[in-house]
Amino acid sequence: MPYIALYWVQWFLAMYGVAEFLSWLHPDYGRGEVAEAAMAHIPAVTALGIPATFTLMEVIQRLMVTYDYLMNKYVRPLQERQRAEGREQGLAEGLAEGLAKGLVEGRAEGRAEAEAEFRVLVSEWNQRRLAATARNEPFDEPHPLL
């Protein structure tokens, strides 16, 4: 089907080209004379149009095969290599970012746990101090901060 469509497009373009060429070649011809002269060239345009159509289609197919070969041989491997490098770089950056974030979060959690433990120690110390004061006993235990 593409051969037939391409043939007719080429045929009409060729006939238009013949008519334009004849009107340029013979400026004194009227419109009817140009059309009559162009009609005289129909067999030649048809005889040349069929092989030209198949030749053009063959050239297009070979260009497509060459394009596909070059893409598979050179471009796609390069694209894959660039994607792999990008993934590796992204992984490395993500790992570094995750490690830094993990360290920050770990420090924050550790700090929060240490503060909670310290509060418990101070609270227990304060309860012992208040209990000793209530019993009128001397309390000489140092503050946990010291």
Backbone bond lengths (Angstrom), bond angles and torsions (degrees), N, CA, C in turn:
res aa  C-N    CA-C-N  psi(-1)  N-CA   C-N-CA  omega(-1)  CA-C   N-CA-C  phi
1 M - - - 1.450 - - 1.533 111.99 -
2 P 1.358 119.55 -42.31 1.463 117.63 179.65 1.528 112.06 -63.78
3 Y 1.344 116.34 -30.21 1.462 118.89 178.72 1.527 110.68 -64.65
4 I 1.312 115.95 -42.90 1.470 119.92 -177.80 1.527 110.51 -66.80
5 A 1.330 116.51 -45.26 1.463 119.69 179.89 1.526 110.67 -62.78
6 L 1.328 115.96 -44.95 1.458 119.66 179.16 1.530 110.95 -63.51
7 Y 1.336 116.71 -38.21 1.453 120.26 178.75 1.526 110.40 -59.91
8 W 1.333 117.25 -47.43 1.464 119.03 -176.90 1.518 111.93 -68.80
9 V 1.310 116.80 -36.12 1.471 118.64 176.27 1.525 109.54 -62.91
10 Q 1.311 116.52 -46.39 1.465 119.80 178.92 1.525 111.09 -63.54
11 W 1.312 116.08 -38.73 1.463 119.74 -177.64 1.524 110.27 -63.42
12 F 1.340 116.72 -47.21 1.465 119.23 179.87 1.522 111.27 -66.65
13 L 1.312 117.42 -39.05 1.462 119.43 176.57 1.526 111.24 -64.02
14 A 1.321 115.89 -40.60 1.470 119.29 178.90 1.529 110.82 -64.81
15 M 1.328 117.36 -41.99 1.467 120.04 178.87 1.532 110.72 -65.03
16 Y 1.326 116.51 -39.57 1.457 119.87 176.58 1.525 109.75 -63.62
17 G 1.330 116.11 -41.47 1.466 120.28 177.75 1.518 111.88 -63.02
18 V 1.328 115.93 -41.15 1.470 119.33 177.61 1.524 110.29 -62.42
19 A 1.327 116.78 -44.70 1.469 120.44 -179.55 1.521 110.66 -63.18
20 E 1.311 117.35 -43.77 1.465 120.74 178.93 1.524 111.02 -64.77
21 F 1.329 116.08 -41.82 1.460 119.87 179.78 1.530 110.51 -63.31
22 L 1.330 116.07 -42.49 1.471 119.35 -179.92 1.527 111.12 -66.91
23 S 1.334 117.48 -38.22 1.471 118.27 179.32 1.530 110.27 -70.09
24 W 1.321 117.79 -29.63 1.461 120.87 175.83 1.528 110.34 -75.00
25 L 1.331 115.58 -39.25 1.461 120.90 -178.48 1.530 111.33 -68.94
26 H 1.338 116.45 -37.31 1.471 121.87 -179.71 1.518 109.07 -124.42
27 P 1.324 117.89 82.24 1.466 120.19 -177.00 1.526 112.79 -64.46
28 D 1.333 117.46 -19.22 1.466 120.18 -178.84 1.526 112.32 -83.70
29 Y 1.350 118.93 -7.32 1.474 122.17 176.84 1.514 109.21 -70.11
30 G 1.306 115.55 143.25 1.460 120.84 172.43 1.536 109.36 -83.38
31 R 1.308 114.66 175.84 1.469 119.16 -177.79 1.529 110.92 -62.00
32 G 1.308 117.24 -40.92 1.470 121.27 -179.60 1.521 111.47 -65.86
33 E 1.326 116.75 -38.67 1.470 119.67 -179.61 1.532 110.57 -68.47
34 V 1.329 116.81 -38.51 1.473 120.00 177.80 1.519 109.25 -63.63
35 A 1.352 117.25 -44.43 1.465 120.55 -179.95 1.524 110.38 -62.95
36 E 1.331 117.07 -40.45 1.473 120.74 179.81 1.528 110.52 -65.45
37 A 1.334 116.56 -41.90 1.462 120.12 178.91 1.531 110.61 -66.64
38 A 1.338 116.68 -38.00 1.472 120.15 178.79 1.520 109.87 -65.95
39 M 1.345 117.62 -39.24 1.462 120.81 178.83 1.524 110.92 -63.14
40 A 1.306 116.11 -29.41 1.462 119.12 178.19 1.529 110.76 -68.23
41 H 1.322 116.92 -21.27 1.463 120.79 -178.65 1.538 113.33 -94.26
42 I 1.329 117.77 1.84 1.464 120.70 -178.76 1.531 112.18 -56.53
43 P 1.328 120.02 -46.27 1.475 118.04 -179.84 1.533 112.64 -60.46
44 A 1.327 116.57 -38.61 1.464 119.29 -179.73 1.529 110.53 -68.26
45 V 1.337 116.37 -42.17 1.468 119.91 179.73 1.527 109.70 -64.57
46 T 1.329 116.71 -40.56 1.460 120.42 179.05 1.521 110.65 -66.62
47 A 1.316 116.73 -44.55 1.465 120.28 -178.42 1.529 111.48 -64.36
48 L 1.312 117.27 -34.60 1.462 120.17 178.34 1.535 111.98 -85.43
49 G 1.315 116.86 -24.97 1.465 120.69 -175.53 1.512 113.58 -70.15
50 I 1.335 116.93 -38.84 1.467 119.34 -177.88 1.531 110.92 -64.38
51 P 1.324 119.41 -54.07 1.472 117.37 178.53 1.535 112.66 -64.63
52 A 1.329 116.86 -33.14 1.471 119.18 178.86 1.518 110.56 -64.24
53 T 1.348 116.27 -39.00 1.462 119.99 178.92 1.523 110.86 -62.50
54 F 1.320 117.10 -49.64 1.461 120.02 -178.41 1.527 111.50 -67.12
55 T 1.312 116.14 -35.22 1.467 119.10 177.50 1.521 110.64 -65.90
56 L 1.322 116.17 -44.57 1.457 119.81 178.79 1.528 111.09 -61.76
57 M 1.324 117.07 -43.17 1.464 119.97 178.41 1.528 110.91 -63.25
58 E 1.314 117.72 -38.87 1.473 121.01 178.48 1.526 110.55 -65.89
59 V 1.312 116.64 -41.58 1.467 120.52 178.41 1.536 109.68 -63.18
60 I 1.325 117.12 -42.83 1.462 121.05 179.30 1.526 110.55 -63.06
61 Q 1.331 117.06 -43.24 1.464 120.20 178.84 1.526 111.17 -62.79
62 R 1.312 117.32 -42.64 1.466 119.95 179.47 1.527 111.19 -66.23
63 L 1.326 116.75 -37.56 1.465 119.20 175.55 1.521 111.23 -63.77
64 M 1.323 116.71 -38.80 1.459 120.15 178.57 1.528 111.14 -66.19
65 V 1.327 117.44 -41.19 1.462 120.85 178.20 1.530 110.03 -65.09
66 T 1.327 116.81 -41.90 1.463 120.62 178.60 1.527 110.46 -64.29
67 Y 1.311 116.87 -42.95 1.463 121.08 178.33 1.527 110.34 -60.15
68 D 1.323 116.16 -46.68 1.462 120.46 -179.98 1.529 111.07 -62.47
69 Y 1.313 117.27 -41.49 1.466 121.42 178.38 1.528 110.47 -61.63
70 L 1.323 116.60 -48.21 1.465 120.02 -179.05 1.533 111.67 -64.41
71 M 1.329 116.77 -38.70 1.462 119.86 177.52 1.519 110.77 -62.39
72 N 1.345 116.54 -45.87 1.464 120.21 -178.47 1.525 112.23 -70.38
73 K 1.314 117.32 -32.19 1.465 121.13 -175.90 1.526 112.11 -80.60
74 Y 1.332 118.21 -40.18 1.459 120.35 -171.09 1.532 113.98 -117.42
75 V 1.309 117.61 -49.08 1.461 120.33 -169.63 1.526 112.16 -75.70
76 R 1.330 118.09 -50.91 1.467 120.16 -176.80 1.525 112.85 -62.30
77 P 1.367 119.55 -42.71 1.472 117.31 175.75 1.528 112.64 -60.70
78 L 1.320 116.90 -37.42 1.460 120.47 177.66 1.527 110.49 -64.50
79 Q 1.331 116.45 -43.71 1.462 120.19 178.03 1.523 111.16 -62.53
80 E 1.333 117.33 -42.36 1.465 120.65 178.77 1.522 111.07 -63.86
81 R 1.334 116.47 -41.23 1.462 120.08 178.96 1.530 110.36 -63.38
82 Q 1.335 116.49 -42.18 1.460 120.39 178.74 1.528 110.81 -65.24
83 R 1.340 117.18 -39.92 1.463 120.10 177.15 1.527 110.52 -63.18
84 A 1.351 116.14 -43.75 1.467 119.69 -179.83 1.530 110.44 -62.65
85 E 1.333 116.67 -43.35 1.467 120.17 178.13 1.522 110.18 -62.59
86 G 1.317 116.51 -40.34 1.462 120.81 178.40 1.521 111.21 -64.13
87 R 1.359 116.22 -42.03 1.466 119.09 177.48 1.518 110.75 -63.31
88 E 1.352 116.91 -44.26 1.464 120.01 179.29 1.520 111.38 -62.71
89 Q 1.313 116.16 -43.54 1.461 119.95 178.93 1.525 110.30 -64.30
90 G 1.334 116.25 -42.61 1.458 120.23 178.11 1.521 111.26 -63.35
91 L 1.353 115.76 -39.72 1.458 119.12 177.40 1.520 110.78 -63.23
92 A 1.335 115.71 -45.47 1.462 119.55 -179.55 1.527 110.57 -62.64
93 E 1.328 116.32 -44.93 1.459 119.60 178.76 1.521 110.85 -64.73
94 G 1.334 116.07 -41.33 1.459 120.16 178.82 1.517 111.42 -64.62
95 L 1.342 116.06 -39.54 1.461 119.84 178.40 1.518 110.77 -65.30
96 A 1.329 116.34 -45.32 1.463 120.05 178.85 1.527 110.50 -62.92
97 E 1.329 116.13 -43.51 1.466 120.04 179.52 1.519 110.57 -65.22
98 G 1.337 116.61 -41.88 1.454 120.83 178.78 1.524 111.62 -64.71
99 L 1.338 115.65 -40.64 1.459 119.87 178.30 1.528 110.80 -63.50
100 A 1.323 116.39 -45.53 1.464 120.02 179.08 1.523 110.53 -63.08
101 K 1.327 116.37 -43.32 1.460 120.14 179.34 1.525 110.10 -65.12
102 G 1.336 116.02 -40.16 1.459 120.52 178.40 1.521 111.70 -63.57
103 L 1.336 115.24 -40.55 1.464 118.37 177.77 1.520 111.22 -63.27
104 V 1.312 116.13 -44.53 1.466 120.09 179.73 1.532 109.90 -62.91
105 E 1.330 116.28 -46.72 1.460 119.44 179.62 1.525 110.76 -64.60
106 G 1.332 116.92 -40.69 1.459 120.93 178.85 1.521 111.23 -62.31
107 R 1.317 115.99 -42.56 1.464 119.62 178.11 1.523 110.57 -63.91
108 A 1.323 116.21 -42.79 1.468 120.05 -179.87 1.532 109.97 -63.66
109 E 1.342 117.15 -43.46 1.466 119.82 178.90 1.521 110.59 -65.06
110 G 1.329 116.26 -43.97 1.467 120.37 178.46 1.522 111.59 -60.54
111 R 1.332 115.48 -42.06 1.462 120.31 178.96 1.532 110.14 -63.83
112 A 1.330 116.13 -42.13 1.468 120.09 -179.86 1.535 110.07 -64.94
113 E 1.324 117.32 -42.30 1.465 120.30 178.48 1.531 110.98 -64.20
114 A 1.335 115.94 -43.39 1.472 119.57 179.30 1.528 110.80 -62.78
115 E 1.332 116.64 -40.59 1.471 119.76 178.30 1.524 110.82 -64.55
116 A 1.329 116.50 -40.30 1.469 119.87 179.41 1.537 110.29 -64.44
117 E 1.332 116.26 -43.90 1.468 119.57 178.18 1.531 110.58 -62.67
118 F 1.336 116.01 -40.71 1.469 119.88 179.56 1.521 110.74 -64.09
119 R 1.324 117.56 -41.25 1.468 121.08 178.54 1.533 110.39 -61.88
120 V 1.336 116.03 -40.87 1.463 119.46 178.41 1.526 109.56 -63.03
121 L 1.343 116.21 -44.74 1.471 119.90 179.54 1.536 111.15 -60.63
122 V 1.333 116.34 -45.72 1.465 120.52 -179.34 1.519 109.80 -65.01
123 S 1.339 116.73 -41.35 1.465 120.70 -179.69 1.528 110.24 -63.06
124 E 1.326 116.95 -45.74 1.475 120.16 177.87 1.535 110.58 -62.42
125 W 1.319 116.72 -43.28 1.477 121.24 179.57 1.522 110.21 -60.80
126 N 1.363 114.35 -43.56 1.466 119.09 -179.29 1.531 110.67 -65.51
127 Q 1.324 117.96 -38.76 1.466 120.69 178.59 1.536 110.40 -64.47
128 R 1.338 116.85 -40.73 1.472 120.02 177.65 1.533 110.17 -64.90
129 R 1.325 116.80 -39.25 1.463 121.21 179.92 1.530 110.43 -65.10
130 L 1.344 115.83 -46.69 1.467 119.74 179.71 1.537 111.44 -63.71
131 A 1.328 115.58 -38.48 1.469 119.53 178.94 1.527 110.21 -64.97
132 A 1.342 116.79 -41.52 1.476 120.37 178.77 1.519 109.80 -66.01
133 T 1.310 118.36 -39.96 1.469 121.73 179.15 1.524 109.61 -64.73
134 A 1.339 117.07 -40.48 1.459 120.95 179.89 1.531 110.67 -65.00
135 R 1.302 118.43 -31.34 1.465 122.82 179.29 1.524 111.42 -89.25
136 N 1.299 117.90 0.13 1.469 124.63 -177.55 1.524 111.88 59.91
137 E 1.290 115.22 39.76 1.467 120.88 177.37 1.524 108.37 -106.09
138 P 1.303 116.24 149.64 1.466 117.12 176.54 1.539 109.91 -70.88
139 F 1.307 114.98 142.90 1.480 120.42 -179.91 1.514 106.96 -122.33
140 D 1.309 117.12 106.22 1.466 121.03 -177.21 1.532 113.34 -112.16
141 E 1.333 117.11 13.30 1.483 120.39 178.67 1.526 108.50 -71.31
142 P 1.343 118.45 130.59 1.474 119.21 -178.41 1.539 111.42 -70.60
143 H 1.291 113.78 153.13 1.474 120.91 177.30 1.538 108.18 -62.69
144 P 1.356 119.14 140.71 1.471 120.95 -178.99 1.530 114.00 -58.64
145 L 1.299 116.35 -24.28 1.470 119.80 179.44 1.510 111.69 -72.01
146 L 1.299 116.41 -26.64 1.474 119.87 -176.38 1.489 111.86 -86.66
